[in-house]
Structures are given as C-alpha cells and as structure tokens.
Amino acid sequence: MNRKRRHLLMAAAAAAVAPAWGQPAPLLRKKIPSSGEEIPVIGLGTARRYERPGPGLRETLQRFGVLGGTVLDTAPVYGQAEAVVGDLLAELKLRPRLFLATKVSISGREAGVRQIEQSFQRLRTRKIDLIAVHNLRDTQIHLATLRELRKQGRIRYVGITTSSDRQYADFEQTMRREALDFIQVDYALDNRGAGERILPLAAERGMAVMVNLPFGRGRLFDAVRGKVLPAWAAEFDCASWPQFFLKYIVSHPAVTCAVPGMARPEYAEDNLGAARGRLPDAALRRRMESFIDAI
Ligand SMILES: NC(=O)c1ccc[n+]([C@@H]2O[C@H](COP(=O)([O-])OP(=O)(O)OC[C@H]3O[C@@H](n4cnc5c(N)ncnc54)[C@H](OP(=O)(O)O)[C@@H]3O)[C@@H](O)[C@H]2O)c1
C-alpha cells in the first residue's frame, strides 16, 4: 500500500470512530414546511433566566453552540433578555450559526414597528430568522408589518404564539385564516391540550410548530421527584427525565422543535441529548402518557 493511500485510510478510520472519542452525534432535525429548511428539534428558551445578565448564561450559550444547538427563542418583554442574548452572541461570535426567534409584543402598528426595530438593535443583528406575534396581541396589524419585513429579506419567517388554552379557539381561527410559517404553543407530557386540534391543524396547514413550556416551567420535575426513570425509556435512548419529557414532545409528528428554558451548561448538555438517538413511537408515547397520568 502506498503512503498516500495508507494516509487516506487512516483518516477515514479516525473519522468513523470520532463519535466514540467524545464528539457528539449530530442532532435530530425536522423540516420547516414552508421552506424545507431543517432545524434541530431542541432549541433554547430565554424567558425569566435571561431577563438580566447573570452567572452561567454565557457558558450555557457557549455549550449550546458547541453541541450543535441553533434555535433560540426570546421576546422583547422578557426583561433585558434580547440585549443579554445579543451581547453574549456577539462576544461568542455565535450569531451566524443560530436560528434567532423573537416576538412582537405590544399594541398598535407604530409601536410594533418601533419594538421590532429595537429587537434588531438589542439582538445586534441585521437579520432575524423568525418574528411571531406574541399571544395574539394585535395579530392582523403586526402580521402585515412582519410580512413586509419578510419581503424585504430582514426576517425569514412569520408566526404567532400562545401559551394559554383560553386562547386556543382564537389561535385556531387565526391558523385557518392566515398563511403562517410557524406557530408556537404550549405542549408537555402533562399538558396535552394542543395535541387535540392545534397540532393536527398545523400539520394540515403546513406550519412549523415550536413548543414552549415543555417542562411546564418545572412542574414535570416536581411530578417525578424521587422517582426512577422506567427501564423501557432505554427503548428510545432516553437517559434522564428532561430527555423523557422532551422526546415525548418532539416525537409528535407535527412538532418541529421545543425550546426548553435553560440557563445552566449541564442543562444544555442534558436537553440536547433529547435530540439524539431514537424517539418513542406511537405505542411508547401512549405508555409515557399513562405513566404520567398515573402519578
Ligand atoms: N406565549 C409565549 O410565546 C411563551 C410563553 C411561555 C414560554 N415561551 C418560551 O418557551 C420557553 C420555555 O418556557 P420556560 O422556560 O418558561 O419553561 P420550561 O422550558 O417548561 O421550563 C424551564 C425550567 O426547567 C428547568 N430545567 C430546564 N432544563 C432542565 C434540566 N435539564 N434539568 C433540570 N431542570 C431543567 C429550569 O428550572 P430552573 O431554572 O429553576 O433550574 C428551567 O428554568 C421560554 O423560555 C420562552 O422562550 C413562550
């Protein structure tokens, strides 16, 4: 064997075993129906813990990036979160690798335009991937602004969000009436209301689904405190409770990604693990539901 060929074979063998040496496997991705672009099924939410600069945030975003995370969800009303995130992304040089989502969260057209411009400044970016109308506040007025921005190429996707079942009827109506790239809705193993009509409707209408409150703000952790992960969780490569809860969500065929709030690097490590390996099938999903319902 000549030297060049031996070198090539050694390089190929090294690449094949790299994952065993600590290189994480690639993250599972799903398609945004309106474009075909694929995004990782686990992102990062910035409500509450990113409201002001604090310990651990930089390390968490850095770890998130290293592990292949891209989707980051924020909002102009999460305290200073947009500015905190914008500063950290600039410092870490992470912006080009991320899929940045924020919201418009104010009444009135002019106020909405001002708030959106402020989001560009605070996030320190010329392009925002997704802006959604927050909790259906002045939906039609803001969707017109957002569509214009999409036409100009300043944003790439438009959407709407909710996290309250009291809004579901209006939310569904808006989904039927409007062409939207994304919806964002609350959905969790112990909060499955969105699975009844909203998720199927999103699939029917070709809308990507970003799931908020995937842990019910920690409620699910309280439910399983002191309980051991069932052995059958290994059937879908699940090694922790956070992965159990997240794999349930992202295995729903209509769900594109979930955005758990996380402000600790070890949470990023654990949560992004839910975007690796197998996902539960329909039978296992039912078993997970029965399990949580029995607690
Ligand atoms: N209407 C809307 O548009 C809307 C509404 C709500 C939320 N959202 C979006 O959805 C995101 C998620 O919601 P959320 O952050 O409020 O709630 P969540 O994701 O359901 O829960 C987040 C909390 O779970 C705990 N956690 C996360 N990863 C963990 C891990 N691996 N191990 C143990 N504990 C872990 C952390 O608690 P500790 O920090 O206490 O340790 C964290 O603050 C928000 O950040 C926001 O981007 C949007």
The ligand as a Gaussian input file, in Angstrom:
#p B3LYP/6-31G(d) Opt

LIG

0 1
 N      -46.552000      32.740000      24.843000
 C      -45.298000      32.553000      24.546000
 O      -44.848000      32.938000      23.482000
 C      -44.400000      31.847000      25.518000
 C      -44.845000      31.574000      26.815000
 C      -44.010000      30.885000      27.679000
 C      -42.745000      30.497000      27.259000
 N      -42.311000      30.791000      25.996000
 C      -40.969000      30.339000      25.531000
 O      -40.799000      28.983000      25.939000
 C      -39.573000      28.866000      26.669000
 C      -39.655000      27.769000      27.691000
 O      -40.505000      28.129000      28.753000
 P      -39.964000      28.269000      30.260000
 O      -38.501000      28.500000      30.213000
 O      -40.784000      29.289000      30.952000
 O      -40.363000      26.862000      30.906000
 P      -39.868000      25.342000      30.670000
 O      -38.975000      25.248000      29.496000
 O      -41.073000      24.486000      30.717000
 O      -39.037000      25.080000      31.999000
 C      -37.785000      25.668000      32.169000
 C      -37.210000      25.306000      33.521000
 O      -36.984000      23.905000      33.639000
 C      -35.812000      23.672000      34.372000
 N      -34.895000      22.869000      33.532000
 C      -34.566000      23.050000      32.229000
 N      -33.729000      22.096000      31.810000
 C      -33.509000      21.285000      32.873000
 C      -32.728000      20.119000      33.059000
 N      -32.023000      19.562000      32.072000
 N      -32.730000      19.551000      34.298000
 C      -33.445000      20.076000      35.316000
 N      -34.219000      21.185000      35.190000
 C      -34.242000      21.780000      33.972000
 C      -35.161000      25.006000      34.699000
 O      -35.530000      25.380000      36.008000
 P      -34.503000      26.222000      36.937000
 O      -34.020000      27.344000      36.076000
 O      -35.387000      26.654000      38.069000
 O      -33.406000      25.257000      37.354000
 C      -35.832000      25.928000      33.696000
 O      -35.939000      27.268000      34.144000
 C      -39.361000      30.249000      27.261000
 O      -38.031000      30.445000      27.679000
 C      -39.799000      31.116000      26.128000
 O      -38.762000      31.224000      25.182000
 C      -43.123000      31.453000      25.127000

